[in-house]
Amino acid sequence: MSRLLTLEKVSFAYDQRLVTQDLSFSLDQGDYLAIIGENGSGKTTLLLGLLGLKEPSAGTIQRSQALRAHRIGYLPQRTPEQGDFPATVHEIVLSGRLNRHGFMSFYSKEDREAAWAAIHRLKLEDLVKRSFRELSGGQRQRVLLARALTAAEGLLLLDEPVAGLDPIVSHDFYRLIRELNEEGVTIVMVSHDIHCVTRNSSHVLHLGHDQIYFGTTEDYMKSALVASYLPDGEGA
C-alpha cells in the first residue's frame, strides 16, 4: 500500500490558542480512518489542514506526489444554506471539478465523464435534472458525496456526513461510504457514531486537545477509551 499522508507533531491554533497539538499519524491508500472526539477537539480543523486550507502552527504534513490537495474530495458539515443552492443535481456534481481550473469556467470532456461516473456510482440518474432545492436531506447528501467523489483522486474527507439524517437514511449513507472504500477509495471521516466506527473503519484517531489514540479499530475496541466515549449505559 502506498503512503498518502504523514503528519509529524502537527498542531493547529486560532489566534495563538491551540486547538489540538502533537498529532502524528499516517494514512495509506485504501484506509478508512474514523476521527472521533469531544466537541472542540479540532476534528474539523484537522480536515481543513489535510485539505491545505489551514496551515499547522507547528509540525509538518507530508503529502505524496500522487496526492494534490486540490484533488481531494471534501464533504463538509451540513448547513441550512446548502439547501437553497439554485442548481440542478448534474450542475452540482459537475462543479466538483471546478477546483482544477482556477478562474477558467469551462469543463473538459474528462470532467463531464467524471461527473457522470459519480452519478452512476451513487445511482443518481433519476435526479440529474432535478433542482437541488427540491431534494430531501438524504438525497442532497448523496449528491454532495457524488460532487466530492468527482473532485477526488482516491481520497474523500467527510465531516459528520449523516448529522441530522434519520436512521434509515444514515444506514444507507454509511453503506455507500463502505462500498466506496471497498472499491479502493481512501476515507477519512469525522463521526460521533462509535457504532459506525466499529462496523466500518480500519483505523481510529481519537482526539482530545492532543492525540489520545491512533491505531487499528480492532485495537481501539479493546482499549478503555471505548467505554469512556460511549453514552452512559452502553459500555461493557
Protein Blocks (a to p, Z undefined) as FASTA:
>chain_A
ZZfbdcehiacdeehiafbghiacdddehiacddeddehilmmmmmmmmnopaccfedcd
dddfklcfklcccdddddfklmmpccdfklmmmmmmmmmnomafbdcfklmmmmmmmmmm
nopmlmmmpcfklpcfklmmmmmmmmmmmmpghiacdehklgoiafklmmmmmmmmmmmm
mnopacddddfblklmmmmmmbdcdddfbcfbgcdfklmmmpmklmmmpcghiaZZ
